[in-house]
Amino acid sequence: MTELTRRIAILREVDGWFGERGFGLILTEEDGEYWAHLFPKTSLIVSVPRYGRGRSQEEAAESARGRYKVEQEGR
């Protein structure tokens, strides 16, 4: 598995995880950091900006998932 293939697999998995919970995931780069923004699939408007961040898109996505688990699922 190449590095690019691994990164894409992580992003797809996290995006699918949020999709199961009714959210879409948008990743942006701002000032050298990546941010994960959430939007409900029913509106397609970002309603939870800067929900996770990291040095890469994968880190931002995983950060958002970790925060969601704590805040919404009590884990």
C-alpha positions as CSV (number, residue, x, y, z in Angstrom):
1,M,0.0,0.0,0.0
2,T,1.5,3.3,-1.0
3,E,1.4,6.3,1.3
4,L,-1.2,8.0,-0.9
5,T,-3.4,4.9,-0.9
6,R,-3.1,4.7,2.9
7,R,-4.1,8.4,3.3
8,I,-7.1,8.0,1.0
9,A,-8.2,4.9,2.9
10,I,-8.1,6.8,6.2
11,L,-10.1,9.7,4.9
12,R,-12.7,7.5,3.3
13,E,-13.1,5.5,6.5
14,V,-13.5,8.6,8.7
15,D,-15.9,10.2,6.1
16,G,-18.0,7.0,6.1
17,W,-18.0,6.9,9.9
18,F,-19.4,10.5,10.0
19,G,-21.8,9.6,7.2
20,E,-23.3,6.9,9.3
21,R,-24.1,9.6,11.9
22,G,-25.7,11.9,9.3
23,F,-22.7,14.2,8.8
24,G,-20.5,15.1,5.9
25,L,-16.9,16.1,6.4
26,I,-15.0,19.0,4.6
27,L,-11.3,19.4,5.1
28,T,-9.5,22.8,4.6
29,E,-6.0,24.1,5.0
30,E,-5.6,27.3,7.0
31,D,-2.2,28.8,8.1
32,G,-0.4,25.5,7.8
33,E,-3.0,23.4,9.7
34,Y,-5.8,21.3,8.4
35,W,-9.3,21.7,9.8
36,A,-12.2,19.3,9.7
37,H,-15.7,20.9,9.4
38,L,-18.9,19.0,9.8
39,F,-22.2,19.6,8.0
40,P,-25.5,17.7,8.4
41,K,-26.3,15.7,5.2
42,T,-29.7,17.3,5.2
43,S,-28.6,20.9,4.6
44,L,-25.1,20.8,3.0
45,I,-24.2,23.9,4.9
46,V,-21.2,23.7,7.4
47,S,-22.8,24.0,10.8
48,V,-19.8,22.9,12.9
49,P,-16.7,24.7,11.7
50,R,-13.3,23.8,12.9
51,Y,-14.4,20.7,14.7
52,G,-11.0,19.0,14.4
53,R,-7.5,20.0,13.4
54,G,-4.2,18.5,12.6
55,R,-0.9,18.7,10.7
56,S,-2.5,16.7,7.8
57,Q,-6.0,16.0,6.5
58,E,-5.9,12.6,8.1
59,E,-5.0,14.1,11.5
60,A,-7.8,16.7,11.3
61,A,-10.3,14.0,10.3
62,E,-9.3,11.7,13.2
63,S,-9.3,14.7,15.6
64,A,-12.9,15.4,14.6
65,R,-13.9,11.8,15.1
66,G,-12.2,11.7,18.5
67,R,-14.0,14.9,19.6
68,Y,-17.3,13.6,18.4
69,K,-16.9,10.3,20.3
70,V,-16.2,12.2,23.5
71,E,-18.9,14.9,23.1
72,Q,-21.7,12.9,21.5
73,E,-21.1,9.3,22.4
74,G,-19.5,9.7,25.9
75,R,-16.4,7.8,24.9
